[in-house]
Amino acid sequence: MSGNIRLLSDTLAAARAEGRSALIAYLPAGFPTVDGGIAAIKAVLDGGADVVEVGLPHSDPVLDGPVIQTADDIALRGGVKIADVLRTVREAHAATGKPVLVMTYWNPIDRYGVERFTAELAEAGGAGCILPDLPVQEAGLWREHAEKHGLATVFVVAPSSRDERLAQITAAGSGFVYAASLMGVTGTRETVGTQAQDLVRRTRATTDLPVCVGLGVSDAGQAAEVAAFADGVIVGSAFVKRMLDAPDEAAALDAVRALAGELAEGVRGNV
């Protein structure tokens, strides 16, 4: 069975045709429970997100800040497994028809088996993977199986990436390019920073892939700021924080649904 890379590409192209950025949301699987995480991801998609990244909780999340680390810890203590991540992808995509990616560090996939993981992710309706710690020069096996199964391979670029390195990364990727707006880990910030705009400009000089910006966006105003120069706006920690701050699961679902709606207005410039 083929994965949904085409759906991802079509979704990003449709947003561009509407003259706006796409809203890409992130939530980890298994947080606060597997069922609760699925409900939250559905709420975010129903609220206005175009695409969702399902995080595969990991014990050493080098890119993630304290908010997402807290959620990952809750999921891991709850016993979340890769099968639960794949179930989350399957149910979120089946319920909404929207593209669902997995964001994961390399070690869990390597241990699970690349062929097995790509085949099962495609069968679940997944659109691809974001692999923040997989070096391009070591990605041949993953790319071979991802391409065979119709899955996007999304690499992360950073402001520190030199132009030559950007060209190597974007040539190897598919779906879109994840541009980290600043150096450091994920988390909400007061400002998104000017580094992001320069990184998008330099990345676009190397590729026709959409360039989507993450790290630091937490409200509609920041989403509008980034949407003015990026093809997609990626928001993670702000959704997780809304859930952590909610008094119960029903309130958490309402909170992330409402935030998705606010951010969806932001990427359309309606702020």
Backbone as JSON, one array per atom type, in Angstrom:
{
  "sequence": "MSGNIRLLSDTLAAARAEGRSALIAYLPAGFPTVDGGIAAIKAVLDGGADVVEVGLPHSDPVLDGPVIQTADDIALRGGVKIADVLRTVREAHAATGKPVLVMTYWNPIDRYGVERFTAELAEAGGAGCILPDLPVQEAGLWREHAEKHGLATVFVVAPSSRDERLAQITAAGSGFVYAASLMGVTGTRETVGTQAQDLVRRTRATTDLPVCVGLGVSDAGQAAEVAAFADGVIVGSAFVKRMLDAPDEAAALDAVRALAGELAEGVRGNV",
  "N": [[0.84, -1.19, 0.0], [0.46, 2.24, -0.78], [1.79, 5.21, 0.67], [0.79, 8.56, 1.73], [2.1, 10.76, 0.43], [1.43, 12.27, -1.8], [-1.02, 13.41, -1.07], [-0.13, 15.11, 0.96], [1.52, 16.89, -0.52], [-0.41, 17.95, -2.25], [-2.1, 19.21, -0.42], [-0.48, 21.24, 0.66], [-0.03, 22.65, -1.69], [-2.62, 23.48, -2.27], [-3.13, 25.26, -0.17], [-1.28, 27.24, -0.84], [-2.39, 28.05, -3.25], [-4.61, 29.31, -2.31], [-3.5, 31.58, -1.41], [-2.17, 31.63, 1.04], [-0.38, 30.48, 3.98], [0.12, 27.06, 5.01], [-1.22, 25.48, 7.93], [0.48, 23.62, 10.21], [0.31, 21.27, 12.65], [1.62, 19.93, 15.73], [1.54, 17.14, 17.86], [2.37, 14.85, 20.45], [2.1, 11.28, 20.24], [0.17, 9.19, 22.44], [-0.22, 10.96, 24.52], [-2.45, 12.66, 26.57], [-2.98, 10.03, 27.08], [-3.13, 7.11, 24.96], [-5.65, 7.0, 23.63], [-6.59, 9.52, 24.38], [-4.7, 11.15, 23.17], [-5.2, 10.66, 20.44], [-7.77, 11.74, 20.25], [-7.15, 14.42, 20.79], [-5.54, 15.1, 18.59], [-7.35, 14.78, 16.49], [-9.08, 16.86, 17.25], [-7.48, 19.11, 16.84], [-7.07, 19.0, 14.08], [-9.73, 19.18, 13.22], [-10.2, 21.71, 14.16], [-8.84, 23.4, 12.46], [-6.24, 22.95, 11.53], [-4.12, 22.09, 8.8], [-2.4, 20.02, 8.34], [-0.95, 17.4, 10.29], [1.62, 16.6, 12.61], [2.57, 13.71, 14.16], [4.09, 13.05, 17.09], [6.63, 10.73, 17.92], [7.18, 9.52, 20.92], [10.23, 9.87, 22.72], [13.06, 8.93, 24.66], [15.26, 10.56, 24.7], [14.99, 13.34, 23.57], [16.46, 15.36, 21.58], [15.91, 17.7, 20.14], [13.73, 18.82, 21.32], [12.08, 21.02, 23.59], [11.37, 21.79, 27.11], [8.55, 21.63, 27.45], [7.47, 19.84, 25.51], [9.08, 17.69, 26.17], [8.04, 17.05, 28.67], [5.47, 16.13, 27.97], [6.21, 13.93, 26.39], [7.4, 12.36, 28.36], [5.21, 11.73, 29.96], [3.77, 10.19, 28.13], [5.57, 8.06, 27.65], [5.8, 6.96, 30.21], [3.27, 6.02, 30.36], [3.45, 3.84, 28.78], [3.53, 3.94, 25.95], [3.8, 2.65, 22.66], [5.38, 1.9, 19.43], [3.4, 0.76, 17.88], [1.16, 2.04, 18.89], [1.61, 4.63, 18.05], [1.38, 4.31, 15.29], [-1.28, 3.51, 15.18], [-2.44, 5.88, 16.04], [-1.83, 7.56, 13.88], [-3.3, 6.24, 11.86], [-6.01, 6.43, 12.78], [-6.38, 9.2, 13.03], [-5.99, 10.11, 10.4], [-7.97, 8.64, 9.05], [-10.29, 9.68, 10.18], [-10.3, 12.36, 9.44], [-9.28, 12.74, 6.88], [-7.04, 14.2, 6.33], [-3.52, 15.0, 5.79], [-1.12, 13.14, 7.63], [1.82, 13.06, 9.4], [4.71, 11.43, 10.85], [6.78, 12.51, 13.42], [9.98, 11.8, 14.35], [12.84, 10.64, 16.13], [15.83, 8.96, 14.99], [16.71, 6.55, 16.15], [14.53, 4.88, 17.3], [13.22, 4.0, 14.93], [15.29, 2.67, 13.6], [15.74, 0.55, 15.34], [13.27, -0.72, 15.23], [13.07, -1.45, 12.6], [13.59, -0.5, 9.34], [12.27, -1.16, 6.9], [9.99, -2.47, 7.86], [8.81, -0.4, 9.41], [8.31, 1.68, 7.51], [6.59, 0.36, 5.73], [4.41, -0.21, 7.43], [3.67, 2.34, 8.27], [2.84, 3.49, 5.86], [0.69, 1.78, 5.31], [-1.0, 2.55, 7.33], [-1.89, 4.92, 6.4], [-0.22, 7.06, 6.56], [1.64, 10.08, 5.74], [4.32, 10.54, 5.67], [7.6, 11.12, 7.14], [9.23, 13.18, 9.57], [12.53, 13.73, 10.27], [14.58, 14.65, 12.45], [17.19, 14.13, 13.38], [18.56, 12.56, 11.6], [21.28, 12.28, 9.59], [21.75, 13.5, 6.29], [23.61, 12.2, 4.66], [23.56, 9.68, 5.69], [21.13, 8.65, 5.12], [20.29, 6.96, 3.12], [19.17, 4.29, 3.14], [16.74, 4.69, 4.52], [15.49, 6.56, 2.76], [15.22, 5.07, 0.43], [13.31, 3.08, 1.14], [11.21, 4.7, 2.01], [10.52, 6.06, -0.32], [9.72, 3.92, -1.88], [7.38, 3.23, -0.59], [5.75, 5.43, -0.86], [6.1, 7.69, 0.84], [6.85, 10.8, 2.39], [10.03, 12.32, 2.99], [11.1, 14.35, 5.3], [13.43, 16.72, 6.0], [15.29, 18.64, 8.43], [16.34, 21.99, 8.44], [18.58, 24.54, 9.59], [19.34, 27.85, 10.93], [22.09, 27.88, 11.07], [22.93, 26.34, 8.98], [24.96, 26.11, 6.19], [24.94, 27.44, 2.8], [25.73, 25.53, 0.87], [25.34, 23.17, 2.27], [22.59, 23.36, 2.74], [21.66, 22.94, 0.13], [22.38, 20.26, -0.27], [20.78, 19.0, 1.64], [18.12, 19.71, 0.92], [17.97, 18.6, -1.62], [17.81, 15.94, -1.06], [15.47, 15.61, 0.3], [11.81, 15.37, 0.56], [8.34, 16.24, 0.12], [8.19, 18.55, 2.12], [10.34, 21.16, 3.37], [11.59, 21.44, 6.6], [12.09, 24.23, 8.33], [13.95, 25.29, 10.93], [13.35, 27.91, 13.03], [15.16, 29.23, 14.61], [18.23, 28.86, 16.43], [18.46, 26.18, 18.75], [16.13, 24.56, 21.05], [12.74, 23.25, 20.78], [9.84, 25.23, 21.65], [7.71, 27.78, 23.06], [7.97, 31.25, 22.22], [8.65, 34.77, 22.72], [9.17, 36.27, 20.45], [9.55, 35.42, 17.0], [11.75, 35.86, 15.45], [14.26, 37.2, 13.21], [15.94, 35.53, 11.9], [14.58, 33.41, 10.78], [13.25, 34.28, 8.45], [15.39, 34.87, 6.74], [16.52, 32.33, 6.56], [14.48, 30.92, 5.24], [14.5, 32.26, 2.78], [17.1, 31.61, 1.85], [16.89, 28.83, 1.74], [14.84, 28.42, -0.13], [16.2, 29.15, -2.41], [17.46, 26.89, -3.14], [15.65, 24.89, -3.76], [12.45, 23.64, -4.98], [10.65, 22.71, -3.21], [8.06, 23.18, -0.74], [8.67, 25.42, 1.98], [8.55, 25.21, 5.34], [8.06, 26.69, 8.51], [9.11, 26.18, 11.81], [9.37, 26.05, 15.44], [8.92, 28.04, 17.98], [6.56, 29.48, 17.35], [3.54, 30.56, 18.71], [1.11, 31.89, 18.85], [-1.66, 33.59, 17.19], [-0.79, 36.01, 16.08], [2.01, 35.66, 15.78], [1.89, 33.51, 14.04], [0.79, 34.75, 11.78], [2.86, 36.49, 11.21], [4.96, 34.73, 10.45], [3.69, 33.41, 8.36], [3.71, 35.27, 6.39], [6.05, 34.95, 5.0], [6.63, 32.23, 4.73], [5.85, 28.89, 3.54], [4.47, 27.2, 5.17], [3.34, 27.03, 8.56], [4.5, 25.82, 11.53], [3.39, 24.47, 14.51], [3.87, 23.41, 17.78], [4.69, 23.19, 20.66], [2.96, 25.06, 21.81], [0.42, 23.91, 21.53], [0.75, 21.59, 23.1], [1.23, 22.77, 25.59], [-1.23, 23.99, 26.11], [-2.74, 21.72, 26.57], [-1.43, 20.59, 28.8], [-1.97, 22.55, 30.67], [-4.68, 22.42, 31.0], [-7.6, 21.68, 33.01], [-8.92, 19.24, 32.79], [-9.57, 16.43, 30.55], [-11.61, 17.02, 28.68], [-11.62, 19.8, 28.7], [-9.05, 20.2, 27.73], [-9.25, 19.29, 25.09], [-11.06, 21.17, 24.05], [-9.45, 23.41, 24.33], [-7.22, 22.99, 22.6], [-8.52, 22.74, 20.18], [-9.62, 25.28, 19.93], [-7.27, 26.85, 19.86], [-6.17, 25.93, 17.45], [-8.06, 26.98, 15.7], [-7.63, 29.74, 16.08], [-4.97, 30.01, 15.19], [-5.29, 29.17, 12.57], [-6.71, 31.3, 11.53], [-4.69, 33.14, 11.81], [-2.67, 32.26, 9.95], [-3.97, 32.94, 7.69], [-3.85, 35.61, 7.73], [-5.75, 36.97, 9.18], [-5.8, 38.67, 11.58]],
  "CA": [[0.0, 0.0, 0.0], [1.24, 3.46, -0.9], [1.5, 6.27, 1.63], [0.05, 9.74, 1.29], [2.92, 11.92, 0.09], [0.7, 13.1, -2.76], [-1.99, 14.19, -0.31], [0.63, 16.17, 1.62], [1.9, 17.88, -1.53], [-1.63, 18.62, -2.73], [-2.61, 20.07, 0.66], [0.37, 22.43, 0.7], [-0.28, 23.41, -2.91], [-3.95, 24.1, -2.15], [-2.98, 26.44, 0.69], [-0.6, 28.29, -1.62], [-3.35, 28.55, -4.24], [-5.5, 30.21, -1.58], [-2.74, 32.75, -1.02], [-1.88, 31.57, 2.47], [0.44, 29.38, 4.47], [-0.56, 25.93, 5.65], [-1.02, 25.33, 9.37], [0.95, 22.28, 10.54], [0.3, 21.12, 14.1], [2.35, 18.8, 16.29], [1.23, 16.61, 19.19], [2.93, 13.51, 20.6], [1.2, 10.15, 20.46], [0.17, 8.67, 23.8], [-0.33, 12.05, 25.49], [-2.07, 12.13, 27.89], [-3.1, 8.58, 26.9], [-3.22, 6.86, 23.52], [-6.97, 7.46, 23.16], [-6.65, 10.97, 24.56], [-3.87, 11.76, 22.13], [-5.93, 10.57, 19.18], [-8.85, 12.73, 20.34], [-6.55, 15.75, 20.69], [-5.09, 15.32, 17.22], [-8.57, 15.01, 15.72], [-9.59, 18.18, 17.6], [-6.62, 20.1, 16.19], [-7.39, 18.97, 12.65], [-11.08, 19.72, 13.06], [-10.16, 23.13, 14.49], [-8.33, 24.21, 11.36], [-4.91, 22.56, 11.04], [-4.13, 21.44, 7.49], [-1.51, 18.85, 8.42], [-0.51, 17.18, 11.67], [2.77, 15.76, 12.9], [2.41, 12.89, 15.36], [5.39, 12.78, 17.67], [6.93, 9.41, 18.48], [7.9, 9.88, 22.15], [11.58, 9.32, 22.8], [13.66, 9.22, 25.97], [16.34, 11.55, 24.56], [14.53, 14.19, 22.47], [17.46, 16.43, 21.56], [15.39, 18.93, 19.54], [12.53, 19.27, 22.0], [12.21, 21.76, 24.83], [10.79, 21.19, 28.32], [7.11, 21.37, 27.34], [7.28, 18.58, 24.77], [9.71, 16.63, 26.96], [7.08, 16.67, 29.72], [4.44, 15.3, 27.34], [6.84, 12.66, 26.02], [7.6, 11.58, 29.58], [3.89, 11.2, 30.34], [3.43, 9.12, 27.18], [6.45, 6.92, 27.88], [5.41, 6.31, 31.47], [2.01, 5.32, 30.08], [3.75, 2.63, 28.02], [3.27, 4.09, 24.52], [4.63, 1.85, 21.76], [5.29, 2.31, 18.03], [2.08, 0.34, 17.4], [0.21, 3.09, 19.29], [1.87, 5.77, 17.16], [0.78, 3.96, 13.99], [-2.74, 3.56, 15.37], [-2.79, 7.3, 16.09], [-1.8, 8.03, 12.49], [-4.41, 5.62, 11.14], [-7.31, 6.96, 13.2], [-6.45, 10.63, 12.72], [-6.18, 10.27, 8.96], [-9.27, 8.08, 8.65], [-11.37, 10.54, 10.68], [-10.26, 13.72, 8.88], [-8.83, 12.78, 5.49], [-5.92, 15.13, 6.19], [-2.21, 14.33, 5.84], [-0.57, 12.91, 8.97], [3.2, 12.62, 9.4], [5.31, 11.09, 12.13], [8.07, 13.14, 13.72], [10.67, 10.84, 15.19], [14.29, 10.47, 16.08], [16.17, 7.83, 14.16], [16.95, 5.3, 16.88], [13.37, 3.97, 17.37], [12.98, 3.38, 13.63], [16.38, 1.75, 13.34], [15.51, -0.65, 16.15], [12.02, -1.36, 14.79], [13.3, -1.96, 11.25], [13.18, 0.53, 8.38], [11.29, -1.72, 5.97], [8.76, -2.71, 8.61], [8.2, 0.86, 9.81], [7.78, 2.39, 6.34], [5.43, -0.38, 5.22], [3.28, -0.07, 8.35], [3.24, 3.74, 8.24], [2.07, 3.66, 4.62], [-0.57, 1.04, 5.46], [-1.83, 3.33, 8.25], [-2.32, 6.15, 5.74], [0.72, 8.14, 6.84], [2.15, 10.84, 4.6], [5.77, 10.56, 5.69], [8.31, 11.29, 8.41], [10.21, 14.23, 9.83], [13.63, 13.01, 10.91], [15.47, 15.76, 12.78], [18.57, 13.78, 13.73], [19.12, 11.64, 10.61], [22.1, 13.0, 8.62], [21.4, 13.2, 4.9], [24.56, 11.24, 4.09], [23.28, 8.34, 6.23], [19.69, 8.45, 4.96], [19.99, 6.21, 1.91], [18.27, 3.16, 3.38], [15.42, 5.24, 4.8], [14.91, 7.18, 1.56], [14.85, 3.99, -0.49], [12.06, 2.46, 1.57], [10.16, 5.73, 2.03], [10.09, 6.3, -1.71], [9.0, 2.72, -2.32], [6.06, 3.18, 0.05], [4.99, 6.66, -1.06], [6.2, 8.51, 2.05], [7.74, 11.95, 2.34], [11.18, 12.4, 3.89], [11.25, 15.77, 5.63], [14.63, 17.03, 6.76], [15.29, 19.91, 9.15], [17.46, 22.9, 8.22], [18.7, 25.51, 10.68], [20.05, 29.07, 10.52], [23.54, 27.62, 10.98], [23.22, 25.55, 7.77], [25.55, 26.88, 5.07], [24.18, 27.29, 1.56], [26.07, 24.25, 0.23], [24.68, 22.14, 3.06], [21.16, 23.47, 2.44], [21.41, 22.32, -1.17], [22.47, 18.82, -0.08], [19.62, 18.54, 2.42], [16.87, 19.85, 0.16], [17.98, 17.67, -2.75], [17.51, 14.59, -0.56], [14.17, 15.58, 0.96], [10.57, 15.39, -0.21], [7.2, 16.72, 0.9], [8.52, 19.94, 2.39], [11.54, 21.36, 4.18], [11.3, 21.97, 7.93], [13.07, 25.25, 8.66], [13.96, 25.67, 12.34], [13.41, 29.37, 12.94], [16.27, 29.75, 15.4], [19.02, 27.8, 17.04], [17.96, 25.79, 20.05], [15.11, 23.53, 21.11], [11.37, 23.7, 20.59], [9.25, 25.95, 22.77], [7.08, 29.05, 22.69], [8.85, 32.4, 22.44], [7.99, 36.07, 22.56], [9.31, 36.64, 19.04], [10.02, 34.31, 16.17], [13.11, 36.21, 15.06], [14.51, 37.5, 11.8], [16.73, 34.45, 11.28], [13.69, 32.51, 10.04], [13.0, 34.81, 7.11], [16.61, 34.69, 5.96], [16.68, 30.9, 6.3], [13.52, 30.56, 4.2], [15.01, 32.8, 1.52], [18.24, 30.81, 1.4], [16.43, 27.47, 1.43], [14.1, 28.46, -1.4], [17.15, 29.28, -3.51], [18.01, 25.56, -3.45], [14.62, 23.86, -3.96], [11.06, 24.02, -5.24], [9.81, 22.18, -2.14], [7.58, 24.17, 0.22], [9.5, 25.61, 3.16], [7.65, 25.42, 6.47], [8.85, 27.18, 9.63], [8.71, 25.78, 13.14], [10.12, 26.45, 16.63], [8.69, 29.35, 18.55], [5.26, 30.08, 17.05], [2.61, 30.17, 19.77], [-0.18, 32.58, 18.8], [-2.1, 33.96, 15.85], [0.06, 37.09, 15.59], [3.26, 35.08, 15.31], [1.56, 32.71, 12.86], [0.64, 35.68, 10.66], [4.21, 37.0, 10.91], [5.7, 33.7, 9.72], [2.95, 33.1, 7.14], [4.02, 36.28, 5.38], [7.22, 34.58, 4.19], [6.83, 30.78, 4.69], [4.76, 28.1, 2.94], [3.73, 26.55, 6.24], [3.66, 27.44, 9.92], [4.48, 24.62, 12.35], [3.17, 24.81, 15.92], [3.84, 22.22, 18.62], [4.71, 23.4, 22.11], [1.77, 25.82, 22.24], [-0.68, 22.94, 21.68], [1.05, 20.74, 24.25], [1.07, 23.57, 26.8], [-2.67, 24.13, 26.36], [-3.22, 20.46, 27.16], [-0.86, 20.45, 30.14], [-2.58, 23.54, 31.57], [-6.13, 22.22, 31.12], [-7.96, 20.97, 34.23], [-9.36, 17.88, 32.49], [-9.4, 16.1, 29.13], [-12.58, 17.75, 27.86], [-11.12, 21.18, 28.58], [-7.86, 20.16, 26.88], [-9.7, 19.19, 23.69], [-11.6, 22.48, 23.7], [-8.35, 24.37, 24.25], [-6.41, 22.81, 21.38], [-9.39, 23.04, 19.04], [-9.71, 26.75, 19.85], [-5.98, 27.37, 19.41], [-6.05, 25.64, 16.01], [-8.88, 27.96, 15.0], [-6.95, 31.04, 16.13], [-3.8, 29.93, 14.33], [-5.79, 29.09, 11.19], [-6.97, 32.7, 11.16], [-3.4, 33.8, 11.71], [-1.98, 31.96, 8.69], [-4.72, 33.63, 6.63], [-3.68, 37.04, 7.92], [-6.96, 37.55, 9.77], [-5.52, 38.99, 12.99]],
  "C": [[0.87, 1.24, 0.0], [0.8, 4.48, 0.13], [0.95, 7.51, 0.95], [0.92, 10.96, 1.02], [2.2, 12.84, -0.89], [-0.33, 13.97, -2.05], [-1.3, 15.36, 0.4], [0.98, 17.28, 0.62], [0.69, 18.66, -2.02], [-2.19, 19.59, -1.69], [-1.8, 21.36, 0.75], [0.16, 23.3, -0.53], [-1.63, 24.13, -2.86], [-3.89, 25.33, -1.26], [-2.31, 27.57, -0.07], [-1.55, 28.89, -2.65], [-4.36, 29.5, -3.61], [-4.79, 31.48, -1.12], [-2.39, 32.79, 0.46], [-0.87, 30.46, 2.76], [-0.45, 28.25, 4.99], [-0.27, 25.96, 7.15], [-0.71, 23.86, 9.66], [1.06, 22.17, 12.05], [1.09, 19.89, 14.51], [1.78, 18.43, 17.64], [1.84, 15.21, 19.29], [1.85, 12.45, 20.78], [1.28, 9.72, 21.93], [0.04, 9.7, 24.89], [-1.71, 12.66, 25.45], [-2.21, 10.6, 27.98], [-3.15, 8.35, 25.39], [-4.56, 7.37, 22.98], [-7.1, 8.97, 23.28], [-5.83, 11.71, 23.53], [-4.54, 11.76, 20.77], [-7.04, 11.62, 19.16], [-8.31, 14.14, 20.18], [-6.13, 16.07, 19.26], [-6.29, 15.54, 16.3], [-9.11, 16.41, 15.99], [-8.79, 19.28, 16.9], [-6.9, 20.16, 14.68], [-8.78, 19.54, 12.37], [-11.09, 21.23, 13.29], [-9.58, 24.0, 13.4], [-6.93, 23.89, 10.88], [-5.06, 21.84, 9.7], [-3.42, 20.1, 7.51], [-1.19, 18.65, 9.89], [0.73, 16.29, 11.68], [2.48, 15.01, 14.2], [3.8, 12.58, 15.89], [5.51, 11.36, 18.19], [7.77, 9.66, 19.74], [9.21, 9.13, 22.29], [12.22, 9.77, 24.11], [14.76, 10.28, 25.89], [16.01, 12.49, 23.41], [15.38, 15.45, 22.35], [16.93, 17.75, 20.99], [14.29, 19.57, 20.38], [12.83, 19.95, 23.33], [11.43, 21.12, 25.95], [9.3, 20.87, 28.2], [6.85, 20.04, 26.66], [7.95, 17.43, 25.51], [8.78, 16.14, 28.06], [6.01, 15.76, 29.15], [4.99, 13.95, 26.94], [7.0, 11.76, 27.25], [6.29, 10.96, 30.05], [3.52, 10.02, 29.44], [4.28, 7.87, 27.43], [6.11, 6.2, 29.17], [4.07, 5.58, 31.33], [2.2, 4.09, 29.21], [3.52, 2.73, 26.53], [4.29, 3.29, 23.7], [4.5, 2.37, 20.32], [3.94, 1.9, 17.45], [1.02, 1.39, 17.74], [0.38, 4.33, 18.42], [1.21, 5.51, 15.8], [-0.74, 3.96, 14.07], [-3.22, 5.02, 15.4], [-2.83, 7.88, 14.68], [-3.04, 7.53, 11.74], [-5.75, 6.28, 11.49], [-7.46, 8.44, 12.89], [-6.69, 10.87, 11.24], [-7.56, 9.78, 8.53], [-10.41, 9.02, 9.04], [-11.45, 11.87, 9.96], [-9.92, 13.79, 7.4], [-7.65, 13.69, 5.25], [-4.58, 14.39, 6.32], [-1.65, 14.29, 7.26], [0.85, 12.36, 8.81], [3.59, 12.14, 10.78], [6.6, 11.88, 12.26], [8.79, 12.27, 14.73], [12.17, 10.97, 15.07], [14.59, 9.11, 15.44], [16.23, 6.51, 14.94], [15.73, 4.39, 16.97], [13.07, 3.28, 16.04], [14.04, 2.34, 13.32], [16.18, 0.44, 14.1], [14.28, -1.43, 15.68], [12.21, -2.04, 13.43], [12.73, -1.0, 10.22], [12.09, 0.01, 7.45], [9.94, -1.92, 6.67], [8.05, -1.39, 8.95], [7.58, 1.58, 8.61], [6.54, 1.69, 5.78], [4.22, -0.17, 6.12], [2.78, 1.38, 8.4], [2.41, 4.02, 6.98], [0.71, 2.98, 4.74], [-1.54, 1.81, 6.37], [-2.34, 4.63, 7.62], [-1.4, 7.33, 5.98], [1.23, 8.81, 5.58], [3.67, 10.89, 4.56], [6.32, 10.77, 7.07], [9.16, 12.54, 8.39], [11.28, 13.6, 10.7], [14.71, 14.01, 11.3], [16.92, 15.39, 13.04], [19.2, 12.78, 12.75], [19.94, 12.43, 9.59], [21.77, 12.56, 7.2], [22.32, 12.12, 4.34], [24.36, 9.82, 4.61], [21.83, 7.93, 5.99], [19.31, 7.57, 3.77], [18.99, 5.09, 2.1], [16.85, 3.66, 3.66], [14.77, 5.77, 3.53], [14.45, 6.13, 0.56], [13.5, 3.4, -0.13], [10.91, 3.46, 1.63], [9.62, 5.98, 0.63], [9.28, 5.11, -2.22], [7.57, 2.7, -1.78], [5.28, 4.49, -0.05], [4.96, 7.57, 0.15], [7.18, 9.65, 1.84], [8.88, 11.8, 3.35], [11.47, 13.87, 4.13], [12.47, 15.96, 6.51], [14.51, 18.42, 7.39], [16.54, 20.7, 8.78], [17.42, 23.97, 9.31], [19.44, 26.75, 10.19], [21.55, 28.86, 10.38], [23.92, 26.87, 9.71], [23.79, 26.46, 6.68], [24.8, 26.55, 3.79], [24.46, 25.95, 0.87], [25.37, 23.09, 0.95], [23.17, 22.17, 2.83], [20.83, 22.75, 1.15], [21.45, 20.8, -1.06], [21.22, 18.29, 0.62], [18.35, 18.6, 1.59], [16.82, 18.92, -1.04], [17.57, 16.27, -2.33], [16.1, 14.48, 0.01], [13.01, 15.55, 0.0], [9.44, 15.84, 0.7], [7.3, 18.2, 1.19], [9.83, 19.98, 3.16], [11.12, 21.99, 5.49], [12.41, 22.95, 8.29], [12.94, 25.61, 10.14], [14.26, 27.16, 12.43], [14.58, 29.98, 13.69], [17.04, 28.58, 15.97], [18.44, 27.46, 18.4], [16.87, 24.74, 19.94], [13.73, 24.13, 20.93], [10.86, 24.4, 21.85], [8.62, 27.25, 22.28], [8.03, 30.19, 23.03], [8.09, 33.68, 22.18], [8.05, 36.53, 21.11], [9.85, 35.45, 18.28], [11.42, 34.59, 15.64], [13.27, 36.39, 13.56], [15.31, 36.4, 11.11], [15.85, 33.58, 10.39], [13.49, 32.99, 8.61], [14.21, 34.63, 6.2], [16.82, 33.22, 5.62], [15.71, 30.44, 5.21], [14.02, 31.04, 2.84], [16.15, 31.95, 0.98], [17.83, 29.39, 1.01], [15.7, 27.44, 0.1], [15.02, 28.59, -2.61], [17.69, 27.93, -3.95], [16.95, 24.55, -3.88], [13.28, 24.47, -4.34], [10.12, 23.47, -4.17], [9.27, 23.32, -1.28], [8.52, 24.23, 1.43], [8.59, 26.03, 4.31], [8.49, 25.71, 7.72], [8.26, 26.72, 10.96], [9.69, 26.27, 14.19], [9.8, 27.9, 17.01], [7.33, 29.97, 18.31], [4.23, 29.61, 18.08], [1.27, 30.86, 19.71], [-0.47, 33.05, 17.38], [-1.24, 35.06, 15.25], [1.37, 36.58, 15.05], [3.02, 34.22, 14.07], [1.44, 33.6, 11.63], [2.0, 36.23, 10.23], [4.99, 35.99, 10.05], [5.02, 33.4, 8.38], [3.25, 34.09, 6.02], [5.22, 35.88, 4.51], [7.43, 33.07, 4.06], [5.63, 30.08, 4.07], [3.91, 27.4, 3.99], [4.22, 27.05, 7.58], [3.45, 26.23, 10.82], [4.38, 25.02, 13.82], [3.05, 23.52, 16.73], [3.68, 22.51, 20.09], [3.47, 24.14, 22.6], [0.57, 24.89, 22.42], [-0.46, 22.07, 22.92], [0.82, 21.5, 25.55], [-0.41, 23.77, 27.14], [-3.22, 22.87, 27.03], [-2.7, 20.27, 28.58], [-1.55, 21.38, 31.14], [-4.07, 23.29, 31.81], [-6.46, 21.4, 32.37], [-8.42, 19.54, 34.0], [-9.29, 17.67, 30.98], [-10.37, 16.84, 28.23], [-12.13, 19.19, 27.64], [-9.89, 21.24, 27.67], [-8.24, 20.1, 25.41], [-10.26, 20.51, 23.21], [-10.47, 23.48, 23.47], [-7.54, 24.21, 22.96], [-7.24, 23.06, 20.12], [-9.48, 24.56, 18.83], [-8.4, 27.35, 19.36], [-5.78, 27.11, 17.92], [-6.87, 26.64, 15.2], [-8.23, 29.33, 14.96], [-5.75, 31.06, 15.17], [-4.19, 29.86, 12.86], [-6.16, 30.47, 10.67], [-5.66, 33.45, 10.96], [-2.69, 33.52, 10.39], [-2.71, 32.54, 7.48], [-4.61, 35.15, 6.75], [-4.84, 37.73, 8.58], [-6.76, 37.82, 11.26], [-5.47, 40.51, 13.17]]
}
